[in-house]
């Protein structure tokens, strides 16, 4: 059963390459607009470019996680998942991981190129990369939870950002704080530890929350 589900998830992403390239194109489109808006103010741009990258990553996860379960819900696959003998928690964990791999990982891979293009200092880019690696799985998990919470509602496209963006703010704050700390020569380990705490807290419990939330959404 799990092998079938894994094969299904992979085939969905490879069959619809837009789900891989669209977030990447969206990411580069957004971060390329800001230099045109700010003009020659390089000092200001150097200060805000890590924040721009993080905000763009948040917008990308919102774009990806929106209506995450919609097709499975319309096709009746959610009911099959919830009534199957396979570990539904492991299934949802694999769905979170596969979504992160095909959505956020391509962006993370291109961060060194972005750092070179925008002349981000080496140590700053390393911290930026670390915060993205730790923080984006949390963003994806929370975004998918928002999609499950609003499943079946007619205006869920509006409700999802309203529900999940407040949960994104702590990740953004500690990531920005870590990048700012390394930029001024201060220690950033505490912020990284807090981000790791969020990751190890949310990722293990999210499959159980998804199971409970989807059952409530379907029954109601």
C-alpha positions in Angstrom: 0.0 0.0 0.0 2.7 2.5 1.0 4.8 1.7 -2.1 1.7 2.4 -4.2 1.1 5.7 -2.5 4.8 6.7 -2.8 4.7 5.9 -6.5 1.5 7.8 -6.9 2.9 10.9 -5.2 6.0 10.9 -7.3 4.1 10.3 -10.5 1.8 13.2 -9.7 4.8 15.6 -9.4 6.6 14.3 -12.5 3.5 14.2 -14.5 2.7 17.8 -13.7 6.0 19.5 -13.9 4.3 22.9 -13.4 4.1 22.0 -9.7 7.9 22.0 -9.6 8.8 24.8 -12.0 5.9 27.2 -11.1 7.1 27.9 -7.5 10.7 28.3 -8.7 9.7 30.7 -11.4 7.5 32.6 -8.9 10.4 32.8 -6.5 12.8 34.3 -9.0 10.2 36.6 -10.4 9.5 38.2 -7.0 13.1 38.6 -5.9 14.0 40.1 -9.3 11.4 42.8 -9.0 12.9 44.4 -5.8 16.2 45.6 -7.4 14.1 47.4 -10.0 11.9 49.0 -7.4 14.8 50.1 -5.1 17.0 51.3 -7.9 20.6 52.1 -7.1 20.2 51.9 -3.2 22.6 49.0 -2.9 23.2 49.5 0.9 19.5 49.3 1.6 19.0 46.4 -0.8 21.9 44.4 0.9 20.1 44.8 4.2 16.7 43.6 3.1 17.5 41.0 0.5 17.6 38.1 3.0 14.2 39.2 4.3 12.9 39.4 0.7 14.1 35.9 0.0 12.3 34.6 3.2 9.1 36.4 2.4 9.2 35.1 -1.1 9.7 31.6 0.3 6.6 32.1 2.5 4.5 33.3 -0.5 5.7 30.3 -2.5 4.6 27.8 0.2 1.2 29.5 0.4 0.9 29.1 -3.4 1.9 25.4 -3.1 -0.1 24.3 0.0 -3.3 26.1 -1.1 -5.9 23.4 -2.0 -3.3 20.7 -1.3 -6.0 18.0 -0.6 -8.6 19.4 -3.1 -8.1 16.7 -5.8 -7.9 13.9 -3.3 -11.0 15.1 -1.6 -13.0 15.5 -4.9 -11.9 12.0 -6.1 -12.7 10.3 -2.8 -9.1 9.4 -2.1 -9.1 11.0 1.3 -11.8 8.5 2.5 -9.6 5.7 1.1 -6.6 6.9 3.0 -8.6 7.2 6.3 -10.1 3.7 6.0 -7.0 1.9 4.7 -4.9 -0.6 6.7 -1.7 1.4 6.0 -0.3 3.8 8.6 -2.2 7.0 7.7 0.3 9.1 9.8 3.2 7.8 7.8 1.3 8.5 4.6 0.7 12.1 5.6 4.4 12.5 6.7 5.5 11.2 3.2 3.1 13.7 1.6 4.7 16.6 3.6 8.2 15.4 2.7 7.4 15.0 -1.0 5.8 18.4 -1.1 8.9 20.0 0.5 11.3 18.1 -1.9 9.5 19.2 -5.0 8.6 22.7 -3.9 11.1 24.1 -1.4 14.2 22.0 -2.2 14.7 23.4 -5.7 14.6 27.0 -4.2 17.1 26.0 -1.6 19.4 24.5 -4.2 19.4 27.8 -6.1 20.2 30.0 -3.0 24.0 29.9 -3.7 23.2 31.3 -7.2 21.0 33.9 -5.7 23.7 34.8 -3.2 26.2 35.3 -6.0 23.8 37.3 -8.1 22.9 39.7 -5.3 26.3 39.7 -3.7 25.3 38.3 -0.4 28.3 37.7 1.9 29.3 34.1 2.2 28.6 33.7 5.9 25.2 35.4 5.6 24.3 33.1 2.7 25.2 30.1 4.8 23.0 31.2 7.6 20.2 32.0 5.2 20.6 28.6 3.7 20.5 26.9 7.1 17.3 28.8 8.2 15.6 27.9 4.9 16.5 24.2 5.3 15.1 24.2 8.9 12.2 26.6 8.4 10.6 25.6 5.1 9.5 22.1 6.3 7.6 23.9 9.1 6.0 26.3 6.6 5.0 23.4 4.3 3.5 21.5 7.3 1.5 24.4 8.6 0.3 25.3 5.1 -0.9 21.7 4.5 -2.6 21.8 7.8 -4.4 25.0 6.8 -5.5 23.2 3.6 -6.9 20.3 5.6 -8.6 22.6 8.0 -10.5 24.5 5.3 -11.2 21.4 3.1 -14.7 21.6 1.6 -15.2 25.2 2.3 -16.2 27.4 -0.6 -13.9 30.3 0.2 -10.9 28.4 1.5 -8.5 30.3 -0.8 -9.2 33.4 1.4 -9.2 31.5 4.7 -6.0 29.6 4.4 -3.7 32.7 4.4 -5.7 34.2 7.3 -5.3 31.0 9.4 -1.7 30.0 8.7 0.2 33.3 8.2 0.2 34.1 12.0 2.0 30.7 12.5 4.6 31.7 9.9 5.6 34.8 11.8 7.7 33.2 14.5 9.7 31.3 11.9 10.2 34.5 9.9 11.2 36.4 13.1 13.9 34.0 14.3 15.2 33.4 10.8 15.6 37.2 10.2 17.1 37.5 13.6 19.7 34.8 12.8 20.6 36.5 9.5 20.9 39.9 11.2 23.0 38.6 14.0 25.6 37.1 11.6 25.6 40.3 9.6 26.6 42.4 12.6 29.0 39.8 14.0 26.9 38.4 16.8 26.1 34.8 17.7 23.1 33.2 15.9 23.1 29.7 17.5 20.2 30.5 19.8 17.9 31.4 16.9 18.9 28.2 15.0 18.1 26.1 18.1 14.7 27.7 18.3 14.0 27.0 14.7 15.1 23.4 15.2 12.7 23.2 18.2 9.9 24.3 16.0 10.9 21.7 13.4 11.1 18.8 15.9 7.9 19.9 17.5 5.7 20.4 14.5 6.9 17.8 12.0 6.3 14.7 14.2 2.8 15.8 15.4 1.6 17.2 12.1 0.5 13.8 10.5 -1.7 13.1 13.6 -3.2 16.6 13.3 -3.9 16.1 9.6 -5.6 12.7 10.3 -7.8 14.2 13.0 -8.5 17.4 10.9 -9.4 15.5 7.7 -11.8 13.2 9.6 -13.6 16.3 11.0 -13.6 18.0 7.6 -15.1 14.9 5.9 -17.7 14.2 8.6 -18.9 17.8 8.6 
